[in-house]
Amino acid sequence: MVSSLSRNGNGRINRTSATITPGFLGQLTHLPNSPLFGTDGIRGKAGDLLTAPFALQLGFWAGQVLKMNRVITGPVIIGQDSRNSSDMLAMAMAAGLTSAGLEVWQLGLCPTPCVAYLTRTSDAMGGIMISASHNPPEDNGIKFFNHEGTKLSSTLAQQIEDGLRGNLSLPLDPTREWGKIYHQSGLVDSYCQFLQDNLPQNLELQGMRVILDLAWGASVNVAAKAFEALGAQVICLHDLPNGDRINVNCGSTHLELLQSAIEEYQADLGFAFDGDADRVMAVDSHGRVVDGDYILYLWGKYLLQQGKLPNNLLVGTVMANLGFERAWEALGGQFMRTAVGDRHVQAQMWETGAMLGGEQSGHIICHHYGVSGDGVQTALHLAVLVRESGESLASLVENSFQTYPQILRNVRVEDRDRRRYWQECTPLTEAIAQAETAMGNMGRVLVRPSGTEPLIRVMVESVSAEDAHYWVEYLVQVVKENLAG
């Protein structure tokens, strides 16, 4: 029996219930034993874990959990990046959500922060972004937001996973309503207007030449439009949605082409976004990389001078450079570190009342303007900061701080359990202790599993570049010999 939907004179949806049981979704098999949710939702290769049947079930159980815990009654908003698998996953998620009786608003191609913003400012009960962020094209991911536009709590994520694994009991009414899907791509325009409204009035970027690397991804319909509206001369790289090429040798993790374009076009500055545009890296007119540490320092100093930074506090992660931390403290600022991942930065910001925080990778959160990392918003504010200073970005960077040599290596470790329980590897923990003892207070070691890729990340930072290179190569070899095999 299929339900019918109509709108009454007040524009509200009337639904006719249909008989439905969870069994119609089928049963999932071959779920990994390790947790499905990482630091940024569920991520993996499309076609392996991330299949249409999986997304259908995930949508259904997400819908049940959202209904059970809802604060408000409203739709679930879905956005996506340009990956070839994003349509499949978005449609399967929407089918699962509507089978749970929820209304779905499909945005289509848009940045992740657009989903967060619209979820927070509408009557939506939640939001979902289909994207694997900076990962290669063959990967994909599913990120969840609560009604406030922030990441779903670990408690609700666990309930969704329990449903997928058959471990969740819900008071399901055998007679339920079917949901409805509405295509709302026009709502992306309200997000673009929000970006403009939060900038200083009457400030323009006339005469500023800006190069944008859009990574063939989610920012292609947003970023250039925002800069052009301020009068900047904009030159774009990789500015079409392309599911085969998203993030490939471009974007925030591959800055070489942007650096070359800066030199070729004699640009003032450039910005590179990742595939879903929730992070950004900048390049100055000398071709030097301006990462999240520099962005936090410059934006933090700007807010500090305006009296808009409570307790002079910035929140970063364990990856933040010691040179940045010590320079910020020299300004009279406070700096707090969290585990890697924007959800940890966000949690610390809420707890402490900090208004600005982020990651070295360019994921910046400013509570003056929103509750999620936003690459386009960050780029706009950095450009405005440069214009108001009367200096170039290169000059601002030169007069900020010197980074300590920091070497990061990634080792591919396919086994999830080996990545998760790497601290049980005695040869590796002994090697880390050896490196820390040798460097003393002149350096530090950070080994951690990636929350988004099958990698163990090894970072060594030292006043001595030679020591940093030596110890990182030593530790990488230990990881390869004991975990990667």
PyMOL commands that set and color helices and strands:
alter all, ss='L'
color gray80, all
select helices_A, chain A and resi 22-25+52-68+86-99+112-121+154-164+185-197+223-229+251-253+256-265+292-305+310-312+322-330+342-352+375-389+393-398+416-420+422-424+426-442+465-482
alter helices_A, ss='H'
color red, helices_A
select strands_A, chain A and resi 5-7+13-15+18-19+42-45+76-80+104-109+126-130+139-146+175-176+181-183+209-213+233-237+269-273+280-284+289-290+313-317+334-338+356-358+364-366+406-412+443-449+455-462
alter strands_A, ss='S'
color yellow, strands_A
deselect
rebuild
show_as cartoon
